[in-house]
């Protein structure tokens, strides 16, 4: 049998549900292999639906036990049930109650969708279409219902029973050794936000008082014995709630807010109403086991899921095409929170690096799609960087165009107008159009058009007239399904910088008081007057739009921006642009003149001398060269990963040698930072010190090895310990292997640390790494059934190791293809995400392209692929043959 092609779902075909479900009563009797679910649904025909429509409920691998209509058990002739649906042809045309009883096996549910067991605990994941694996239902986001859930379980197996909303009652089940708990959520919600948890869990808690004076019980549930590792997450939750009250006026609306950390989870976390379920890597943290980056991720993801309470839960999506409405907006909100909690410039640079590494790559690949797609085959494959990160950039651009005050007014109107509804992108945009009186229909094109626009800028200076003109043109390359592109509304935040750093007193009536020029035509020009000397343009400050920028400034002028621009993002960008030019030239030509590298190194040294102590995190970012993946994107075609790797290694060596004294000075100065704290300032100093260690090692591997070994032995926290081990992995030899072995033995009982250990080894850019990865798959800690383990080892090899995944002999591609096929049998979502590592295959040189296509074809030809994998592989191949 060949894989059945999933039907295409189209936005234009949307119509409301023919039936509505006003309330849901669930009785869930938990059992490892025979969980009984009784769903009592109070239903009615939808006035806007079809009057003659049958009632068709969604299902997935369900075992139906009984169906009753208004208390009467239906005969087999009155309904049709298959694992994927339950149909009642003659459904009532007045309100009715439907009772459906199903049986499911949580232990056998390796897909980790619906109700499953993780480490002996029961938990759920229902977004996007997992609720249909629990009971037959109208499993779509525009059917909103009030839920009451009774959960029953063996008391010894599951002493903790949690559900959505507020606790109502609990107690023993007479003489059975079982107990129950009832939860009620008064806020209507779609089925994808349903959740329950049952198991043996430790608890940490505190009370939060809202801005109106209500007390809310906050609690985080974790594996017993790890309660002390949840303190930071609990603190981040409290800070998130307070920030959302201040920044957006949003107050929490239930009596309790619970978070549960589980070890087997397909996603990072899930915002179920009042009961967030998290991958434990985004909850558990201690200085011994978590890095500064882990703490930052915990803070951001705790915030993200909490912010969904309003931007996702109180206002949900009408359909899955509107996914960006909740995810893009909520990513923007968590980015703003993290920027306020930490360094705004540093955080903005991190956001843009992620956007370029993931979303720009997606936009230029066969998997490109609009922020709001117009069609899909498998919705699980559209939880993408385009929906999340580019979706957030659209919200940011809107704020840039209309200003802070009008943006807050628009958000207030959106929350007020759409509360309790399943909304659309149009509802969101119209709120801002209404408060500003602006026509935002052109801006809304950002939701409809895929691809990354390229903006080309040319400058002209008239000495006699003292005018400076900037000419802008824009174009967007064709993407799958969109051959013709229209011009976008692009906010350009800009300024002019003098060569000596003195103010440039110039005027331009096309640039507003906030420095914003709205570029919304195929070509346009703006002119500054009163310009007494040739300036350097500082464009797209703060990365004001998700575009590729072509501005042919000489390196000397870019270094002027590094020294003098008041915009921190563009200072960093100037250094990155010069470095990228050197790297791409070196990868193509094989050599660079000493004076070319020397000028850049000298500028970096001056920057470090001036700025490293005042803003060490920013200094660390400026010192870090573009990645090999960044270089591949810049080159674009016929990429040779070996040449890219050699170029980056060589430039790091030469810069390290030129700046060695300064690197060693800061490395030694920052050696004693006192007791560990994950705060931004302390993390910044560690970041700079470890960036110095990296360049010192590039300059002199023998000296770097000695520094790294000493740091590994003396480190008091995981950040410094892991940074030292990371440096050692780049230096082949006995010292490396011994350090890797000792680290693995030390943390053999810490799964989340072993994930880091897997990742470091998978990323070693050497010929033996593929065999090392295969060997690590036999490690006792590795399991194809655990998404964290698979992502840390297999995903890291495919996504991070540009040289070895893209081996010239095709072995890396063949390996990943085999893992995708094995994983697809267990967990299709995980397999499909691994498969996206092939998104760069058409960028490679011819031999590698042929090997990659062969590997993709081998997946395509496998019978009975899941819809998830079948969708990704067909989209990866259908956009054209290899060159």
TAUR-V535694 format. One record per residue. N is the residue number from 1. RES is the residue in one letter. D_FIRST is the distance of its C-alpha to the first C-alpha in whole Angstrom. Layout:
N;RES;D_FIRST
N;RES;D_FIRST
This chain:
1;X;0
2;X;4
3;X;7
4;X;8
5;X;12
6;X;15
7;X;18
8;X;21
9;X;24
10;X;27
11;X;30
12;X;32
13;X;30
14;X;32
15;X;34
16;X;35
17;X;34
18;X;35
19;X;36
20;X;38
21;X;38
22;X;42
23;X;42
24;X;39
25;X;41
26;X;38
27;X;39
28;X;37
29;X;37
30;X;36
31;X;35
32;X;33
33;X;30
34;X;31
35;X;32
36;X;33
37;X;33
38;X;36
39;X;36
40;X;38
41;X;38
42;X;41
43;X;40
44;X;41
45;X;40
46;X;40
47;X;43
48;X;41
49;X;38
50;X;37
51;X;39
52;X;37
53;X;34
54;X;32
55;X;31
56;X;28
57;X;28
58;X;25
59;X;23
60;X;21
61;X;20
62;X;23
63;X;25
64;X;27
65;X;30
66;X;33
67;X;33
68;X;37
69;X;39
70;X;42
71;X;42
72;X;41
73;X;38
74;X;36
75;X;34
76;X;31
77;X;32
78;X;33
79;X;30
80;X;26
81;X;24
82;X;21
83;X;20
84;X;20
85;X;23
86;X;26
87;X;27
88;X;31
89;X;31
90;X;35
91;X;36
92;X;40
93;X;42
94;X;44
95;X;44
96;X;42
97;X;41
98;X;37
99;X;37
100;X;33
101;X;33
102;X;30
103;X;29
104;X;27
105;X;27
106;X;28
107;X;28
108;X;24
109;X;24
110;X;23
111;X;22
112;X;26
113;X;25
114;X;27
115;X;29
116;X;29
117;X;31
118;X;33
119;X;35
120;X;36
121;X;36
122;X;35
123;X;34
124;X;32
125;X;30
126;X;29
127;X;29
128;X;28
129;X;25
130;X;26
131;X;28
132;X;26
133;X;25
134;X;28
135;X;29
136;X;28
137;X;30
138;X;30
139;X;29
140;X;30
141;X;33
142;X;36
143;X;36
144;X;39
145;X;40
146;X;43
147;X;41
148;X;43
149;X;41
150;X;42
151;X;41
152;X;41
153;X;41
154;X;43
155;X;46
156;X;45
157;X;42
158;X;42
159;X;46
160;X;45
161;X;43
162;X;43
163;X;41
164;X;42
165;X;45
166;X;48
167;X;49
168;X;50
169;X;51
170;X;50
171;X;51
172;X;50
173;X;48
174;X;51
175;X;51
176;X;48
177;X;48
178;X;45
179;X;47
180;X;45
181;X;46
182;X;46
183;X;45
184;X;46
185;X;45
186;X;47
187;X;45
188;X;43
189;X;39
190;X;36
191;X;33
192;X;32
193;X;36
194;X;36
195;X;36
196;X;37
197;X;38
198;X;39
199;X;40
200;X;43
201;X;44
202;X;48
203;X;49
204;X;51
205;X;53
206;X;56
207;X;57
208;X;57
209;X;59
210;X;58
211;X;60
212;X;61
213;X;62
214;X;59
215;X;58
216;X;55
217;X;53
218;X;51
219;X;49
220;X;47
221;X;45
222;X;44
223;X;43
224;X;46
225;X;49
226;X;48
227;X;49
228;X;52
229;X;49
230;X;48
231;X;52
232;X;51
233;X;48
234;X;50
235;X;53
236;X;50
237;X;49
238;X;53
239;X;54
240;X;51
241;X;52
242;X;56
243;X;54
244;X;52
245;X;55
246;X;58
247;X;55
248;X;54
249;X;56
250;X;53
251;X;54
252;X;51
253;X;51
254;X;50
255;X;52
256;X;50
257;X;48
258;X;45
259;X;43
260;X;41
261;X;40
262;X;36
263;X;35
264;X;31
265;X;31
266;X;28
267;X;31
268;X;35
269;X;36
270;X;36
271;X;38
272;X;38
273;X;41
274;X;44
275;X;41
276;X;40
277;X;37
278;X;37
279;X;36
280;X;39
281;X;39
282;X;41
283;X;43
284;X;44
285;X;47
286;X;50
287;X;52
288;X;51
289;X;47
290;X;47
291;X;47
292;X;49
293;X;46
294;X;44
295;X;47
296;X;47
297;X;43
298;X;44
299;X;47
300;X;45
301;X;42
302;X;44
303;X;46
304;X;43
305;X;41
306;X;45
307;X;45
308;X;42
309;X;44
310;X;46
311;X;43
312;X;40
313;X;41
314;X;44
315;X;43
316;X;39
317;X;36
318;X;36
319;X;32
320;X;30
321;X;31
322;X;35
323;X;33
324;X;36
325;X;39
326;X;39
327;X;37
328;X;39
329;X;42
330;X;42
331;X;42
332;X;45
333;X;47
334;X;46
335;X;47
336;X;50
337;X;50
338;X;50
339;X;52
340;X;55
341;X;54
342;X;54
343;X;55
344;X;54
345;X;54
346;X;52
347;X;50
348;X;49
349;X;49
350;X;46
351;X;44
352;X;44
353;X;43
354;X;40
355;X;40
356;X;40
357;X;38
358;X;35
359;X;35
360;X;37
361;X;34
362;X;31
363;X;33
364;X;33
365;X;29
366;X;26
367;X;26
368;X;29
369;X;30
370;X;33
371;X;35
372;X;34
373;X;30
374;X;30
375;X;26
376;X;23
377;X;20
378;X;20
379;X;24
380;X;24
381;X;23
382;X;27
383;X;29
384;X;30
385;X;33
386;X;34
387;X;34
388;X;36
389;X;38
390;X;39
391;X;39
392;X;42
393;X;43
394;X;43
395;X;45
396;X;48
397;X;48
398;X;49
399;X;52
400;X;53
401;X;54
402;X;55
403;X;57
404;X;57
405;X;59
406;X;57
407;X;54
408;X;55
409;X;56
410;X;53
411;X;51
412;X;54
413;X;53
414;X;49
415;X;50
416;X;52
417;X;51
418;X;47
419;X;47
420;X;45
421;X;43
422;X;40
423;X;41
424;X;39
425;X;40
426;X;43
427;X;45
428;X;45
429;X;46
430;X;49
431;X;50
432;X;52
433;X;52
434;X;55
435;X;57
436;X;57
437;X;58
438;X;55
439;X;53
440;X;50
441;X;47
442;X;47
443;X;47
444;X;44
445;X;42
446;X;41
447;X;38
448;X;37
449;X;37
450;X;35
451;X;36
452;X;39
453;X;42
454;X;45
455;X;48
456;X;51
457;X;54
458;X;57
459;X;61
460;X;64
461;X;68
462;X;71
463;X;74
464;X;77
465;X;75
466;X;74
467;X;70
468;X;67
469;X;64
470;X;60
471;X;58
472;X;54
473;X;51
474;X;48
475;X;44
476;X;41
477;X;38
478;X;35
479;X;32
480;X;28
481;X;29
482;X;33
483;X;35
484;X;38
485;X;40
486;X;43
487;X;46
488;X;46
489;X;48
490;X;49
491;X;52
492;X;54
493;X;56
494;X;58
495;X;62
496;X;64
497;X;65
498;X;68
499;X;68
500;X;71
501;X;69
502;X;72
503;X;71
504;X;70
505;X;72
506;X;70
507;X;69
508;X;66
509;X;66
510;X;63
511;X;62
512;X;63
513;X;65
514;X;61
515;X;61
516;X;58
517;X;57
518;X;54
519;X;53
520;X;51
521;X;51
522;X;50
523;X;53
524;X;56
525;X;59
526;X;62
527;X;65
528;X;67
529;X;71
530;X;74
531;X;72
532;X;75
533;X;72
534;X;69
535;X;67
536;X;63
537;X;61
538;X;59
539;X;56
540;X;53
541;X;55
542;X;53
543;X;50
544;X;50
545;X;47
546;X;44
547;X;44
548;X;45
549;X;48
550;X;50
551;X;53
552;X;55
553;X;58
554;X;59
555;X;59
556;X;62
557;X;62
558;X;59
559;X;61
560;X;63
561;X;61
562;X;60
563;X;64
564;X;65
565;X;62
566;X;62
567;X;59
568;X;57
569;X;54
570;X;55
571;X;57
572;X;54
573;X;52
574;X;55
575;X;55
576;X;51
577;X;51
578;X;54
579;X;52
580;X;49
581;X;51
582;X;52
583;X;49
584;X;47
585;X;50
586;X;50
587;X;46
588;X;47
589;X;50
590;X;50
591;X;54
592;X;56
593;X;60
594;X;61
595;X;63
596;X;60
597;X;59
598;X;62
599;X;63
600;X;59
601;X;60
602;X;64
603;X;63
604;X;60
605;X;63
606;X;65
607;X;63
608;X;62
609;X;66
610;X;67
611;X;64
612;X;62
613;X;64
614;X;64
615;X;60
616;X;59
617;X;55
618;X;56
619;X;57
620;X;54
621;X;52
622;X;54
623;X;54
624;X;50
625;X;49
626;X;46
627;X;43
628;X;41
629;X;38
630;X;41
631;X;42
632;X;38
633;X;38
634;X;42
635;X;41
636;X;38
637;X;37
638;X;37
639;X;37
640;X;38
641;X;38
642;X;40
643;X;43
644;X;42
645;X;43
646;X;46
647;X;47
648;X;47
649;X;48
650;X;51
651;X;52
652;X;52
653;X;54
654;X;57
655;X;57
656;X;57
657;X;60
658;X;62
659;X;62
660;X;62
661;X;65
662;X;64
663;X;61
664;X;63
665;X;65
666;X;63
667;X;61
668;X;64
669;X;66
670;X;62
671;X;62
672;X;64
673;X;62
674;X;64
675;X;61
676;X;58
677;X;57
678;X;54
679;X;56
680;X;55
681;X;59
682;X;58
683;X;54
684;X;56
685;X;58
686;X;56
687;X;53
688;X;56
689;X;57
690;X;54
691;X;53
692;X;56
693;X;55
694;X;52
695;X;54
696;X;57
697;X;54
698;X;53
699;X;57
700;X;58
701;X;55
702;X;57
703;X;59
704;X;56
705;X;55
706;X;58
707;X;58
708;X;55
709;X;55
710;X;58
711;X;57
712;X;54
713;X;57
714;X;59
715;X;56
716;X;57
717;X;53
718;X;50
719;X;50
720;X;52
721;X;51
722;X;47
723;X;49
724;X;51
725;X;48
726;X;46
727;X;49
728;X;49
729;X;45
730;X;46
731;X;49
732;X;47
733;X;50
734;X;51
735;X;52
736;X;48
737;X;47
738;X;49
739;X;49
740;X;45
741;X;46
742;X;48
743;X;47
744;X;44
745;X;46
746;X;48
747;X;45
748;X;43
749;X;43
750;X;43
751;X;39
752;X;40
753;X;42
754;X;39
755;X;37
756;X;40
757;X;40
758;X;37
759;X;37
760;X;40
761;X;39
762;X;35
763;X;37
764;X;40
765;X;39
766;X;40
767;X;38
768;X;37
769;X;36
770;X;32
771;X;33
772;X;35
773;X;32
774;X;30
775;X;33
776;X;34
777;X;30
778;X;32
779;X;35
780;X;35
781;X;35
782;X;32
783;X;29
784;X;25
785;X;25
786;X;29
787;X;28
788;X;32
789;X;31
790;X;28
791;X;30
792;X;33
793;X;32
794;X;28
795;X;29
796;X;33
797;X;32
798;X;29
799;X;32
800;X;35
801;X;35
802;X;35
803;X;36
804;X;34
805;X;31
806;X;31
807;X;32
808;X;33
809;X;31
810;X;28
811;X;28
812;X;28
813;X;25
814;X;23
815;X;24
816;X;23
817;X;19
818;X;19
819;X;21
820;X;19
821;X;15
822;X;17
823;X;19
824;X;16
825;X;15
826;X;19
827;X;20
828;X;18
829;X;21
830;X;23
831;X;20
832;X;20
833;X;24
834;X;24
835;X;22
836;X;25
837;X;27
838;X;25
839;X;27
840;X;30
841;X;28
842;X;29
843;X;33
844;X;33
845;X;34
846;X;32
847;X;31
848;X;30
849;X;28
850;X;26
851;X;26
852;X;24
853;X;22
854;X;21
855;X;20
856;X;18
857;X;16
858;X;15
859;X;14
860;X;12
861;X;10
862;X;9
863;X;5
864;X;7
865;X;10
866;X;13
867;X;14
868;X;17
869;X;16
870;X;14
871;X;17
872;X;19
873;X;17
874;X;17
875;X;21
876;X;22
877;X;20
878;X;21
879;X;25
880;X;25
881;X;25
882;X;27
883;X;30
